[in-house]
Amino acid sequence: MGEAGAAADGGGRFKVIIVGAGVSGLILAHALHRADIDYVVLDKHPVAPAWGISISMYPNGMRILDQLGLYDVLDTKRAEMYDFHLRGSDGNTYDTYPFLKECSDSGGYVAITMERRVFLQTIYDELPDKSKVIEGARVSDIVEDESRVQVVLANGTVHEGDIVVGCDGVHSAVRELMWARAHRLSPGLVTVAEKQRMTATYVCLIGIAPYQEGVGAVSVSSVSYAGFSFLFLTQPDAIYFLVHIKRPGNKTVKYPNRLRFTDADVEAEASKYLDCPVSETLVFGDLWRTRTRGQLVALEEGVLSRWSLGRTVLCGDSAHKVTPNAGFGGNLAIEGAVALANEIYAVVHHRRPDAKQNQTKKPSDEEIRHAFQKYQEGHMARAKMFYYMSWAWTRMQAYDGWGWYVAQRWALPYLWGVGTRRICELMTYAPKLSYVPFNERSGTSGWKKHEWELYPEETAKSQTSSSGRSVISRFTSIIIISALIYAASVWYREGVVQLLS
């Protein structure tokens, strides 16, 4: 892996500086390599660090991985999962549905779950030039000057490029520096309300335990209690577990506050749930005592309304963060990286219909801002949809008020089929790279074409965006059914205030 000693040469080629070697950062690196665009990836941590637990990929994410040539190598590192089990507070299963199998059949790609560290290491290992990924590179400043960007590291190294992409997570240093620059240029441009769009009302115990019988083989299980829930994702050799816990008093943490936990905090929190049944034969303590890894983390969630300033842009969790109950986060990060890569490719290689066909002239500040705006406009609807779906899923699974209890325990079993079909339909509108041809797989639903895939006469008739909104509206109707039940409770009123704040 590259060293952080010598500054990168600005040179004559367009260059992207990616901050963060997580899911969105490494996928963006692959996408830029395919676009023949120079880049460097900077991360203050090692690649594939030993924290976090699992990552789930649905067909919308797997199709992009296939396009990048990563599908087959990842496919060898997992066991296919089929069923989603719903369990009550006695540990007994009250409903099972082949949710994952239907998603796979619909999209033509298998939905997978694997250890996050293995996923990241695999994505990194497949990069053609690993010297472009620099570990131990902590960003301390970003300077924009004369259509160039300088990223200054804590050790004094300066990397120069044309744009900076903040793929450095929900506590993004790039975002903080972007906000600081916005304040210098125009105080109030980024409001306090904007900075507080990402909040944490839940915390989560996460960990990995050796597989043992009781919670289902190669499947997902949700076990619901009042105010918290368990989620288990099983593979032949491991059980990935998450305990989603609502904070006492419904206290929401907002920027600039941040929850941090010690090892003592982890043990104290876990001790509250050790005797809770999680299946017909197991209690949570059976898994916690055999764990190989365990952490306590805050569950931030929210979607920012401003993703860029000048030549700096946010991608992945730094712009939008969802709770993990539904497993949409990794897929959303990949989609965002692809949406951004498409706009970078278009502006650098002058692929827009109104662009001057000049392959040597770099894009201007205005063209860069326009590309960032198109990226945000194109990706925002999907970010919000995945956010709201995850928001609702988290609260239903944790019986967050009696209305959510009714929705999870009684309504969901009757809505599995409709809900799954709507989720699968939503996935068919997912983006892919506009400049990398490949033989995509297709399932029962097929994939919706984007405007750049259509002939001119088809483009004029295309209703892609309106159809996408229609899909969102139909799926949202399912949530509304639950919300109507929930409307009579105090918790619903608090939830609406939180969503609108």
TIZA-91884 format. One line per field, with one value per residue (C-alpha): y negated, z negated, x negated; residue in three letters; residue number from 1. Coordinates in steps of 0.05 Angstrom, whole numbers, padded with zeros to 5 digits. Layout:
<atoms>
yy = Y:...
zz = Z:...
xx = X:...
aa = ALA:...
i = NUM:...
</atoms>
This chain:
<atoms>
yy = 00000:-00070:-00111:-00180:-00211:-00246:-00294:-00272:-00307:-00352:-00340:-00354:-00300:-00311:-00281:-00262:-00260:-00211:-00216:-00151:-00078:-00051:-00023:-00086:-00107:-00040:-00032:-00102:-00085:-00025:-00067:-00122:-00070:-00045:-00118:-00128:-00184:-00193:-00188:-00177:-00149:-00176:-00143:-00157:-00083:-00018:00012:00061:00045:00094:00060:00062:00130:00148:00118:00140:00132:00133:00142:00066:00067:00134:00111:00054:00101:00146:00087:00072:00145:00158:00202:00270:00262:00238:00294:00346:00315:00324:00374:00356:00332:00341:00330:00274:00298:00254:00273:00246:00230:00303:00322:00362:00352:00324:00313:00331:00304:00318:00243:00252:00306:00262:00203:00248:00277:00208:00176:00236:00228:00265:00223:00235:00221:00225:00196:00122:00129:00186:00145:00084:00126:00161:00095:00067:00130:00124:00052:00052:00001:00007:-00047:-00097:-00078:-00112:-00091:-00133:-00196:-00241:-00303:-00368:-00420:-00430:-00491:-00512:-00560:-00576:-00515:-00467:-00434:-00419:-00367:-00377:-00318:-00320:-00300:-00359:-00322:-00359:-00323:-00366:-00350:-00378:-00356:-00326:-00272:-00261:-00187:-00189:-00168:-00198:-00236:-00264:-00309:-00332:-00354:-00393:-00429:-00443:-00473:-00516:-00542:-00556:-00598:-00638:-00651:-00664:-00659:-00624:-00587:-00522:-00529:-00498:-00458:-00430:-00409:-00374:-00334:-00272:-00250:-00189:-00164:-00092:-00058:00012:00070:00105:00167:00233:00301:00371:00404:00446:00475:00439:00375:00405:00425:00377:00331:00266:00264:00205:00212:00155:00127:00062:00009:00055:00110:00163:00177:00239:00254:00324:00356:00427:00404:00342:00304:00229:00196:00127:00103:00038:00000:-00063:-00113:-00124:-00180:-00183:-00229:-00248:-00267:-00323:-00357:-00376:-00325:-00254:-00190:-00153:-00088:-00053:00022:00016:-00016:00042:00094:00055:00048:00121:00144:00117:00166:00230:00268:00246:00304:00297:00364:00425:00452:00393:00330:00271:00288:00353:00311:00253:00299:00333:00270:00257:00183:00135:00060:00007:-00046:-00104:-00096:-00162:-00173:-00229:-00260:-00326:-00377:-00404:-00355:-00401:-00468:-00491:-00431:-00390:-00339:-00288:-00215:-00157:-00162:-00233:-00257:-00206:-00155:-00101:-00053:00019:00058:00065:00073:00016:-00025:00010:00012:-00062:-00079:-00040:-00073:-00141:-00127:-00105:-00165:-00211:-00173:-00181:-00257:-00261:-00219:-00263:-00329:-00305:-00269:-00321:-00272:-00322:-00342:-00416:-00407:-00430:-00370:-00388:-00329:-00370:-00427:-00412:-00428:-00497:-00513:-00523:-00456:-00422:-00454:-00434:-00361:-00359:-00389:-00336:-00281:-00306:-00317:-00247:-00210:-00249:-00214:-00145:-00168:-00195:-00133:-00085:-00131:-00132:-00058:-00043:-00094:-00058:00012:-00006:-00031:00026:00079:00045:00038:-00037:-00051:-00009:-00030:-00004:00060:00071:00056:00105:00160:00161:00118:00138:00213:00194:00143:00186:00202:00132:00099:00146:00134:00058:00062:00105:00056:-00002:00034:00038:-00037:-00033:-00067:-00034:-00062:-00095:-00080:-00007:00043:00112:00169:00155:00210:00199:00231:00231:00155:00133:00068:00000:-00037:-00105:-00163:-00151:-00080:-00101:-00122:-00195:-00177:-00133:-00187:-00235:-00184:-00162:-00166:-00139:-00193:-00197:-00121:-00121:-00170:-00125:-00065:-00106:-00130:-00059:-00034:-00094:-00075:-00013:-00056:-00102:-00044:-00032:-00106:-00113:-00060:-00095:-00164:-00157:-00147:-00198:-00167:-00183:-00257:-00256:-00218:-00268:-00326:-00290:-00276:-00348:-00380
zz = 00000:00014:-00035:-00058:-00049:00019:00045:00105:00170:00195:00267:00328:00320:00284:00215:00161:00088:00051:-00025:-00057:-00037:-00058:-00013:00027:00032:00058:00107:00133:00142:00185:00224:00238:00261:00311:00334:00344:00293:00245:00170:00101:00039:-00029:-00094:-00165:-00183:-00153:-00096:-00120:-00195:-00248:-00268:-00243:-00229:-00166:-00100:-00059:00016:00054:00130:00141:00109:00137:00209:00200:00171:00231:00278:00242:00248:00173:00170:00182:00131:00078:00096:00072:00002:-00020:-00027:00005:-00042:-00031:-00090:-00138:-00205:-00252:-00326:-00386:-00455:-00475:-00420:-00381:-00306:-00286:-00212:-00158:-00088:-00031:-00026:-00005:00047:00078:00082:00116:00165:00182:00196:00224:00172:00106:00044:-00001:-00070:-00091:-00141:-00125:-00134:-00083:-00034:-00039:-00034:00028:00062:00045:00069:00137:00149:00207:00173:00097:00091:00102:00034:-00023:-00094:-00156:-00116:-00164:-00129:-00167:-00114:-00044:-00003:00062:00106:00181:00200:00162:00095:00043:-00011:-00069:-00114:-00188:-00172:-00125:-00060:-00007:00047:00105:00152:00186:00139:00070:00053:-00020:-00028:-00100:-00135:-00180:-00221:-00158:-00165:-00093:-00111:-00171:-00129:-00075:-00127:-00155:-00085:-00073:-00137:-00114:-00046:-00066:-00140:-00147:-00080:-00119:-00174:-00243:-00221:-00162:-00208:-00253:-00200:-00221:-00290:-00335:-00374:-00376:-00395:-00373:-00402:-00344:-00342:-00311:-00344:-00319:-00287:-00332:-00318:-00341:-00301:-00232:-00180:-00124:-00140:-00174:-00240:-00275:-00348:-00374:-00445:-00472:-00458:-00427:-00377:-00356:-00285:-00266:-00199:-00195:-00152:-00159:-00202:-00237:-00265:-00256:-00308:-00321:-00381:-00363:-00427:-00435:-00480:-00548:-00547:-00471:-00475:-00406:-00398:-00349:-00320:-00347:-00402:-00389:-00429:-00449:-00488:-00530:-00538:-00605:-00570:-00522:-00577:-00619:-00560:-00539:-00610:-00605:-00550:-00566:-00590:-00532:-00489:-00416:-00392:-00417:-00446:-00455:-00498:-00476:-00529:-00491:-00433:-00471:-00514:-00452:-00411:-00374:-00368:-00403:-00401:-00421:-00368:-00356:-00299:-00263:-00209:-00162:-00094:-00084:-00035:-00011:00014:00046:00044:00098:00117:00055:00056:00006:00022:-00018:-00093:-00096:-00056:-00076:-00132:-00144:-00202:-00189:-00202:-00128:-00103:-00052:-00074:-00034:00029:00023:00015:00078:00117:00095:00117:00185:00193:00177:00223:00281:00273:00265:00327:00367:00347:00355:00421:00447:00457:00447:00509:00497:00480:00525:00556:00530:00497:00472:00435:00363:00338:00308:00238:00265:00301:00238:00196:00249:00247:00171:00175:00225:00181:00120:00158:00189:00125:00073:00084:00073:00012:-00020:-00002:-00033:-00093:-00106:-00095:-00143:-00193:-00194:-00196:-00257:-00296:-00276:-00297:-00364:-00379:-00385:-00412:-00409:-00337:-00313:-00352:-00314:-00248:-00261:-00297:-00258:-00195:-00168:-00160:-00115:-00075:-00062:00009:00029:-00008:00022:00093:00082:00055:00114:00162:00129:00140:00215:00220:00190:00228:00262:00296:00361:00393:00377:00422:00393:00399:00340:00309:00304:00263:00264:00257:00307:00301:00320:00373:00359:00408:00433:00452:00496:00569:00578:00595:00532:00490:00508:00484:00423:00357:00315:00262:00256:00255:00200:00160:00172:00144:00083:00074:00077:00027:-00018:-00019:-00058:-00110:-00112:-00131:-00191:-00205:-00207:-00261:-00296:-00291:-00355:-00398:-00430:-00397:-00328:-00343:-00368:-00307:-00258:-00295:-00289:-00215:-00199:-00242
xx = 00000:-00023:-00063:-00042:-00110:-00114:-00062:-00022:-00041:00015:-00007:00035:00088:00154:00145:00195:00174:00218:00218:00239:00226:00293:00348:00362:00288:00263:00321:00309:00236:00255:00304:00252:00202:00253:00263:00188:00189:00131:00144:00115:00149:00130:00151:00129:00141:00115:00155:00208:00202:00224:00288:00359:00389:00427:00449:00509:00515:00580:00585:00580:00511:00490:00504:00455:00404:00414:00403:00337:00315:00322:00383:00351:00295:00345:00393:00343:00340:00412:00470:00536:00590:00665:00712:00729:00756:00798:00796:00831:00804:00811:00762:00813:00821:00889:00876:00824:00820:00770:00754:00681:00698:00751:00702:00651:00702:00728:00660:00622:00567:00560:00570:00509:00483:00410:00362:00351:00276:00274:00316:00270:00207:00233:00251:00183:00146:00180:00155:00105:00058:00057:00004:00061:00090:00052:00063:00049:00067:00105:00134:00123:00142:00170:00149:00181:00141:00146:00188:00143:00151:00097:00110:00063:00048:00031:-00041:-00050:-00042:-00001:00039:00061:00118:00180:00235:00241:00293:00309:00323:00301:00365:00418:00366:00333:00272:00283:00354:00329:00277:00329:00376:00319:00303:00377:00378:00318:00347:00418:00438:00504:00498:00498:00550:00551:00612:00573:00516:00566:00601:00563:00585:00580:00641:00617:00552:00532:00493:00458:00415:00396:00404:00388:00447:00492:00560:00622:00630:00635:00584:00564:00622:00642:00679:00711:00730:00774:00781:00809:00756:00703:00695:00645:00623:00585:00553:00526:00473:00446:00387:00413:00473:00472:00515:00542:00582:00619:00634:00675:00641:00675:00726:00726:00665:00638:00566:00552:00491:00441:00452:00428:00438:00374:00370:00318:00308:00343:00403:00406:00407:00457:00505:00498:00512:00583:00602:00564:00626:00671:00695:00673:00700:00736:00670:00623:00617:00574:00522:00507:00482:00451:00407:00379:00369:00304:00320:00368:00379:00430:00443:00491:00540:00538:00590:00609:00600:00564:00593:00525:00473:00421:00386:00338:00294:00311:00367:00394:00410:00437:00449:00420:00481:00535:00537:00589:00600:00577:00641:00659:00587:00593:00533:00478:00521:00538:00464:00447:00504:00479:00408:00434:00480:00421:00373:00422:00423:00347:00338:00387:00354:00282:00291:00341:00397:00454:00494:00480:00406:00350:00316:00247:00212:00153:00187:00204:00274:00285:00308:00378:00378:00354:00409:00460:00436:00441:00511:00534:00504:00543:00608:00603:00586:00626:00693:00663:00624:00687:00727:00677:00672:00747:00754:00697:00725:00792:00761:00719:00779:00825:00774:00763:00838:00826:00896:00958:00974:00907:00920:00985:00949:00892:00930:00995:00993:00924:00939:00998:00956:00895:00913:00934:00876:00824:00850:00847:00776:00755:00788:00752:00686:00698:00688:00618:00561:00502:00440:00457:00389:00374:00409:00423:00472:00517:00559:00634:00688:00763:00769:00716:00677:00705:00666:00635:00638:00567:00587:00645:00649:00670:00741:00744:00714:00770:00820:00781:00818:00761:00761:00837:00841:00789:00830:00891:00854:00834:00905:00932:00882:00893:00967:00947:00912:00973:01017:00974:00968:01044:01046:00990:01021:01061:00999:00954:00893:00919:00924:00852:00829:00860:00827:00760:00769:00788:00735
aa = MET:GLY:GLU:ALA:GLY:ALA:ALA:ALA:ASP:GLY:GLY:GLY:ARG:PHE:LYS:VAL:ILE:ILE:VAL:GLY:ALA:GLY:VAL:SER:GLY:LEU:ILE:LEU:ALA:HIS:ALA:LEU:HIS:ARG:ALA:ASP:ILE:ASP:TYR:VAL:VAL:LEU:ASP:LYS:HIS:PRO:VAL:ALA:PRO:ALA:TRP:GLY:ILE:SER:ILE:SER:MET:TYR:PRO:ASN:GLY:MET:ARG:ILE:LEU:ASP:GLN:LEU:GLY:LEU:TYR:ASP:VAL:LEU:ASP:THR:LYS:ARG:ALA:GLU:MET:TYR:ASP:PHE:HIS:LEU:ARG:GLY:SER:ASP:GLY:ASN:THR:TYR:ASP:THR:TYR:PRO:PHE:LEU:LYS:GLU:CYS:SER:ASP:SER:GLY:GLY:TYR:VAL:ALA:ILE:THR:MET:GLU:ARG:ARG:VAL:PHE:LEU:GLN:THR:ILE:TYR:ASP:GLU:LEU:PRO:ASP:LYS:SER:LYS:VAL:ILE:GLU:GLY:ALA:ARG:VAL:SER:ASP:ILE:VAL:GLU:ASP:GLU:SER:ARG:VAL:GLN:VAL:VAL:LEU:ALA:ASN:GLY:THR:VAL:HIS:GLU:GLY:ASP:ILE:VAL:VAL:GLY:CYS:ASP:GLY:VAL:HIS:SER:ALA:VAL:ARG:GLU:LEU:MET:TRP:ALA:ARG:ALA:HIS:ARG:LEU:SER:PRO:GLY:LEU:VAL:THR:VAL:ALA:GLU:LYS:GLN:ARG:MET:THR:ALA:THR:TYR:VAL:CYS:LEU:ILE:GLY:ILE:ALA:PRO:TYR:GLN:GLU:GLY:VAL:GLY:ALA:VAL:SER:VAL:SER:SER:VAL:SER:TYR:ALA:GLY:PHE:SER:PHE:LEU:PHE:LEU:THR:GLN:PRO:ASP:ALA:ILE:TYR:PHE:LEU:VAL:HIS:ILE:LYS:ARG:PRO:GLY:ASN:LYS:THR:VAL:LYS:TYR:PRO:ASN:ARG:LEU:ARG:PHE:THR:ASP:ALA:ASP:VAL:GLU:ALA:GLU:ALA:SER:LYS:TYR:LEU:ASP:CYS:PRO:VAL:SER:GLU:THR:LEU:VAL:PHE:GLY:ASP:LEU:TRP:ARG:THR:ARG:THR:ARG:GLY:GLN:LEU:VAL:ALA:LEU:GLU:GLU:GLY:VAL:LEU:SER:ARG:TRP:SER:LEU:GLY:ARG:THR:VAL:LEU:CYS:GLY:ASP:SER:ALA:HIS:LYS:VAL:THR:PRO:ASN:ALA:GLY:PHE:GLY:GLY:ASN:LEU:ALA:ILE:GLU:GLY:ALA:VAL:ALA:LEU:ALA:ASN:GLU:ILE:TYR:ALA:VAL:VAL:HIS:HIS:ARG:ARG:PRO:ASP:ALA:LYS:GLN:ASN:GLN:THR:LYS:LYS:PRO:SER:ASP:GLU:GLU:ILE:ARG:HIS:ALA:PHE:GLN:LYS:TYR:GLN:GLU:GLY:HIS:MET:ALA:ARG:ALA:LYS:MET:PHE:TYR:TYR:MET:SER:TRP:ALA:TRP:THR:ARG:MET:GLN:ALA:TYR:ASP:GLY:TRP:GLY:TRP:TYR:VAL:ALA:GLN:ARG:TRP:ALA:LEU:PRO:TYR:LEU:TRP:GLY:VAL:GLY:THR:ARG:ARG:ILE:CYS:GLU:LEU:MET:THR:TYR:ALA:PRO:LYS:LEU:SER:TYR:VAL:PRO:PHE:ASN:GLU:ARG:SER:GLY:THR:SER:GLY:TRP:LYS:LYS:HIS:GLU:TRP:GLU:LEU:TYR:PRO:GLU:GLU:THR:ALA:LYS:SER:GLN:THR:SER:SER:SER:GLY:ARG:SER:VAL:ILE:SER:ARG:PHE:THR:SER:ILE:ILE:ILE:ILE:SER:ALA:LEU:ILE:TYR:ALA:ALA:SER:VAL:TRP:TYR:ARG:GLU:GLY:VAL:VAL:GLN:LEU:LEU:SER
i = 1:2:3:4:5:6:7:8:9:10:11:12:13:14:15:16:17:18:19:20:21:22:23:24:25:26:27:28:29:30:31:32:33:34:35:36:37:38:39:40:41:42:43:44:45:46:47:48:49:50:51:52:53:54:55:56:57:58:59:60:61:62:63:64:65:66:67:68:69:70:71:72:73:74:75:76:77:78:79:80:81:82:83:84:85:86:87:88:89:90:91:92:93:94:95:96:97:98:99:100:101:102:103:104:105:106:107:108:109:110:111:112:113:114:115:116:117:118:119:120:121:122:123:124:125:126:127:128:129:130:131:132:133:134:135:136:137:138:139:140:141:142:143:144:145:146:147:148:149:150:151:152:153:154:155:156:157:158:159:160:161:162:163:164:165:166:167:168:169:170:171:172:173:174:175:176:177:178:179:180:181:182:183:184:185:186:187:188:189:190:191:192:193:194:195:196:197:198:199:200:201:202:203:204:205:206:207:208:209:210:211:212:213:214:215:216:217:218:219:220:221:222:223:224:225:226:227:228:229:230:231:232:233:234:235:236:237:238:239:240:241:242:243:244:245:246:247:248:249:250:251:252:253:254:255:256:257:258:259:260:261:262:263:264:265:266:267:268:269:270:271:272:273:274:275:276:277:278:279:280:281:282:283:284:285:286:287:288:289:290:291:292:293:294:295:296:297:298:299:300:301:302:303:304:305:306:307:308:309:310:311:312:313:314:315:316:317:318:319:320:321:322:323:324:325:326:327:328:329:330:331:332:333:334:335:336:337:338:339:340:341:342:343:344:345:346:347:348:349:350:351:352:353:354:355:356:357:358:359:360:361:362:363:364:365:366:367:368:369:370:371:372:373:374:375:376:377:378:379:380:381:382:383:384:385:386:387:388:389:390:391:392:393:394:395:396:397:398:399:400:401:402:403:404:405:406:407:408:409:410:411:412:413:414:415:416:417:418:419:420:421:422:423:424:425:426:427:428:429:430:431:432:433:434:435:436:437:438:439:440:441:442:443:444:445:446:447:448:449:450:451:452:453:454:455:456:457:458:459:460:461:462:463:464:465:466:467:468:469:470:471:472:473:474:475:476:477:478:479:480:481:482:483:484:485:486:487:488:489:490:491:492:493:494:495:496:497:498:499:500:501
</atoms>
